[in-house]
Amino acid sequence: MKGGPVAEEAPIRVLLVEDDDKLARLTCRYLEQHAVIVSCVADGAAAVREALQGAFDAVLLDLMLPGKGGIEVCRELRAQVDVPIIMVTARDEEADRVLGLESGADDYVTKPFSARELLARVRAQVRRARGQAGPRARLLHAGRIAIDLAGVRATLDGNLLPLTGYEFALLRALVERAGRVLTREQLLELASGNAEDAFDRSIDGHISRLRHKLGDDPRHPTILKTVRGSGYVLAAGDGD
């Protein structure tokens, strides 16, 4: 096999500090569906204890907590560990956001928040902490396909692919997870679509057009394969 697969990133481990049990369960479920390992605590004292004992890649910290508040927790953690902290607050006042950032938070989100945006912010902070936010991280490869994230362009064997914006997003999602089977729902969501639309099989049309541009035989594809009953998978390299 030529080229080789895209290197598998280490799993992301997150400490979620949230005293709203329903919100904590929903957030935890969404993150875990996207391969994030989540530990959850409901108060500030437990947050400090867990964060100092565990090796977390990021902390999602609610501002309003029983007992020890989020600002105090943030200051304590920042004084002892170098972990990205994303402050979660129901307050939309600029003074609260500034106070959180000045207390050591790296980012913040305001309730009610988009779960997808929260996941994106977690991944962005972890990339920076792991030193993966530079130019090298903006180039993706899978077999004969290369994707330039900064230039929003993709090539096959060095030849530019004439992709639409949606096709580029779809191919990027596949390249980032080369060798893994992705369902229609996952592909629609990863390409910024709506997972509820997956049942009209609209993703099949996008896959068909993407295959055509990749020069893949629709009856016997070797690059973008169909896994019957499951979804689609991008071959990790030539000869897969």
C-alpha positions in Angstrom: 0.0 0.0 0.0 1.4 3.4 -1.0 0.9 6.6 0.9 -0.3 5.2 4.2 -3.2 6.3 6.4 -3.6 9.6 8.1 -2.1 9.4 11.6 -4.7 8.7 14.2 -4.9 11.5 16.7 -4.8 10.7 20.4 -8.3 10.8 21.9 -9.4 14.0 23.6 -10.2 13.8 27.3 -12.4 16.5 28.7 -13.4 17.4 32.3 -17.0 18.9 32.2 -17.9 21.0 35.2 -21.6 21.6 35.2 -24.2 21.5 38.0 -27.2 21.3 35.7 -27.7 17.6 35.5 -29.8 17.6 32.3 -27.4 19.9 30.4 -24.4 17.9 31.7 -25.9 14.6 30.4 -26.8 16.1 27.0 -23.4 17.7 26.5 -21.6 14.6 27.7 -23.6 12.4 25.3 -22.9 14.7 22.3 -19.2 14.9 23.0 -18.9 11.1 23.5 -20.7 10.5 20.2 -17.8 12.4 18.6 -15.0 10.4 20.2 -14.4 12.7 23.2 -13.8 11.0 26.5 -15.7 13.0 29.2 -15.5 13.0 33.0 -18.3 15.1 34.7 -18.4 16.8 38.1 -21.0 19.1 39.5 -19.2 21.5 41.9 -16.0 23.6 42.0 -14.2 21.6 44.7 -14.6 18.4 42.8 -13.5 20.2 39.6 -10.2 21.2 41.2 -9.6 17.8 42.7 -10.4 16.0 39.4 -8.4 18.3 37.2 -5.3 18.0 39.4 -5.5 14.2 39.5 -6.4 13.5 35.9 -4.6 14.1 32.6 -7.2 16.1 30.8 -6.8 17.9 27.4 -9.4 20.5 28.2 -11.8 21.7 31.0 -15.3 22.9 30.2 -16.0 25.1 33.3 -19.4 26.5 34.1 -19.2 30.0 35.6 -22.1 29.6 38.1 -21.3 26.6 40.4 -22.4 25.8 44.0 -19.8 26.5 46.6 -16.6 27.4 44.9 -17.5 29.4 41.8 -16.1 29.0 38.3 -13.8 32.1 38.5 -12.2 30.8 41.6 -11.8 27.3 40.1 -10.3 28.8 36.9 -7.7 30.8 38.9 -6.7 27.8 41.0 -6.3 25.5 37.9 -4.4 28.1 36.0 -2.0 28.5 38.9 -1.2 24.7 38.9 -1.9 23.1 35.5 -1.5 24.2 31.9 -4.7 22.8 30.6 -7.0 24.7 28.1 -10.0 26.1 30.0 -13.3 26.9 28.2 -15.6 28.9 30.4 -19.3 28.2 30.0 -21.6 30.9 31.2 -25.3 31.9 31.0 -24.3 35.5 31.4 -23.8 37.5 28.2 -22.3 40.5 29.8 -18.9 41.7 28.4 -17.6 42.2 32.0 -18.2 38.5 32.8 -16.5 37.3 29.7 -13.5 39.6 30.3 -13.3 38.5 34.0 -13.3 34.8 32.8 -10.5 35.4 30.3 -8.5 37.5 32.8 -8.8 34.7 35.3 -7.0 32.3 33.0 -9.8 30.9 30.7 -8.6 30.3 27.1 -12.1 30.7 25.5 -15.7 31.0 26.5 -19.2 30.0 25.2 -22.5 31.5 26.3 -25.6 29.4 27.1 -27.6 28.3 25.3 -24.8 27.1 23.1 -24.6 25.0 20.0 -23.2 21.6 20.8 -21.4 21.6 17.4 -19.7 24.9 18.2 -18.7 23.7 21.6 -17.1 20.6 20.1 -15.3 22.8 17.5 -13.9 25.1 20.3 -12.7 22.1 22.3 -10.9 20.6 19.3 -9.4 24.0 18.5 -8.0 24.5 22.0 -6.7 21.0 22.1 -5.0 21.4 18.7 -3.2 24.6 20.0 -2.2 22.9 23.2 -0.8 19.9 21.3 1.1 22.2 19.0 -1.0 21.2 16.0 -2.3 24.6 15.0 0.5 25.7 12.7 0.9 25.4 8.9 1.6 21.6 9.0 -1.7 21.0 10.6 -3.4 22.6 7.6 -2.4 19.9 5.2 -4.2 16.6 5.1 -3.2 13.5 3.1 -4.9 10.1 2.4 -3.4 8.0 -0.3 -3.5 9.9 -3.6 -5.6 12.7 -2.1 -4.2 15.9 -0.5 -6.2 18.7 1.0 -5.0 22.2 1.7 -7.2 23.6 4.4 -5.8 27.1 4.2 -6.3 27.3 0.4 -9.6 25.3 0.5 -8.4 23.1 -2.3 -8.0 19.4 -2.9 -5.8 17.5 -5.4 -5.7 13.9 -6.7 -2.2 12.8 -7.8 -1.3 16.5 -7.7 -4.1 17.5 -10.0 -6.6 20.1 -8.7 -10.1 18.7 -8.1 -13.0 21.0 -9.3 -15.1 20.7 -6.1 -18.0 22.7 -4.8 -17.8 24.0 -1.3 -20.0 21.2 0.0 -18.0 18.5 -1.9 -14.8 20.0 -0.4 -16.3 19.8 3.1 -17.4 16.2 2.5 -14.1 15.1 1.1 -12.3 16.7 4.0 -14.5 14.8 6.5 -13.6 11.6 4.7 -9.9 12.3 4.4 -9.7 13.2 8.1 -11.2 9.8 8.9 -9.7 7.7 6.1 -10.2 4.0 6.7 -13.2 4.5 8.9 -16.8 3.8 7.9 -19.0 6.9 8.3 -22.8 6.7 8.2 -24.9 9.1 6.1 -25.9 11.0 9.3 -22.3 11.4 10.3 -21.2 12.7 6.9 -24.1 15.2 6.7 -23.2 16.5 10.1 -19.5 16.6 9.5 -20.0 18.4 6.2 -22.2 21.0 8.1 -25.4 19.6 6.9 -28.4 18.5 8.9 -28.4 14.9 10.2 -32.2 14.9 10.0 -31.9 15.1 6.2 -29.9 11.9 6.0 -33.0 9.8 5.5 -33.9 11.4 2.1 -30.6 9.8 0.9 -29.4 13.2 -0.4 -25.9 12.3 0.7 -25.8 9.6 -2.0 -26.0 12.2 -4.7 -23.1 14.1 -3.3 -21.1 10.9 -3.0 -21.9 10.0 -6.6 -20.7 13.4 -7.9 -17.6 13.3 -5.7 -16.8 9.8 -7.0 -17.1 11.1 -10.6 -14.6 13.9 -9.9 -12.2 11.4 -8.2 -12.4 9.3 -11.4 -13.7 6.4 -9.3 -15.6 3.6 -11.0 -19.2 3.8 -9.7 -19.7 0.1 -10.0 -16.4 -0.9 -8.5 -15.0 2.1 -6.6 -11.5 1.8 -5.2 -11.2 5.2 -3.5 -14.6 6.0 -2.0 -16.3 2.8 -1.2 -19.8 1.9 -0.1 -20.2 -0.4 2.9 -23.6 -1.9 2.4 -26.0 -1.1 5.3 -23.4 1.1 7.0 -22.2 4.0 5.0 -19.1 5.1 3.2 -15.3 4.8 3.7 -12.4 6.5 2.0 -9.6 4.1 1.3 -6.6 5.1 3.4 -4.1 4.5 0.5 -3.6 3.0 -2.9 -4.5 -0.6 -3.1 -6.9 -0.7 -0.1 
